Amino acid sequence: MRGYFTGTGFYGLVDGQYMLFSGEAEYYEYIAEENETEAS
């Protein structure tokens, strides 16, 4: 997991592209949900 903070939020790397999240915690939650979905 990779990302960086900006003045508008946290850009997190998802599937090779950066997506803007309101914060780092939201990014980690999104990644965890994606991993659960892929495991199903």
One Martini backbone bead per residue (centre of mass of N, CA, C, O) as a GRO file, in nm:
protein
   40
    1MET     BB    1   0.096   0.037   0.023
    2ARG     BB    2   0.028   0.361  -0.119
    3GLY     BB    3   0.096   0.715  -0.035
    4TYR     BB    4  -0.030   1.065  -0.002
    5PHE     BB    5  -0.037   1.384   0.114
    6THR     BB    6  -0.271   1.653   0.101
    7GLY     BB    7  -0.480   1.928   0.124
    8THR     BB    8  -0.742   1.721   0.038
    9GLY     BB    9  -0.579   1.448   0.131
   10PHE     BB   10  -0.550   1.101   0.026
   11TYR     BB   11  -0.333   0.931  -0.184
   12GLY     BB   12  -0.409   0.614  -0.318
   13LEU     BB   13  -0.308   0.303  -0.426
   14VAL     BB   14  -0.516   0.162  -0.699
   15ASP     BB   15  -0.458  -0.034  -0.946
   16GLY     BB   16  -0.226   0.188  -1.048
   17GLN     BB   17  -0.402   0.418  -0.908
   18TYR     BB   18  -0.489   0.727  -0.789
   19MET     BB   19  -0.684   0.797  -0.497
   20LEU     BB   20  -0.911   0.995  -0.327
   21PHE     BB   21  -0.908   1.057   0.021
   22SER     BB   22  -0.986   1.184   0.335
   23GLY     BB   23  -0.792   0.946   0.445
   24GLU     BB   24  -0.596   0.691   0.550
   25ALA     BB   25  -0.818   0.514   0.680
   26GLU     BB   26  -1.000   0.497   0.429
   27TYR     BB   27  -0.796   0.351   0.254
   28TYR     BB   28  -0.766   0.093   0.430
   29GLU     BB   29  -1.064   0.014   0.414
   30TYR     BB   30  -1.081  -0.019   0.108
   31ILE     BB   31  -0.864  -0.240   0.083
   32ALA     BB   32  -1.001  -0.446   0.269
   33GLU     BB   33  -1.260  -0.475   0.099
   34GLU     BB   34  -1.122  -0.570  -0.160
   35ASN     BB   35  -0.996  -0.826  -0.037
   36GLU     BB   36  -1.265  -0.959   0.044
   37THR     BB   37  -1.389  -0.970  -0.240
   38GLU     BB   38  -1.160  -1.144  -0.373
   39ALA     BB   39  -1.192  -1.394  -0.166
   40SER     BB   40  -1.501  -1.471  -0.257
   0.00000   0.00000   0.00000
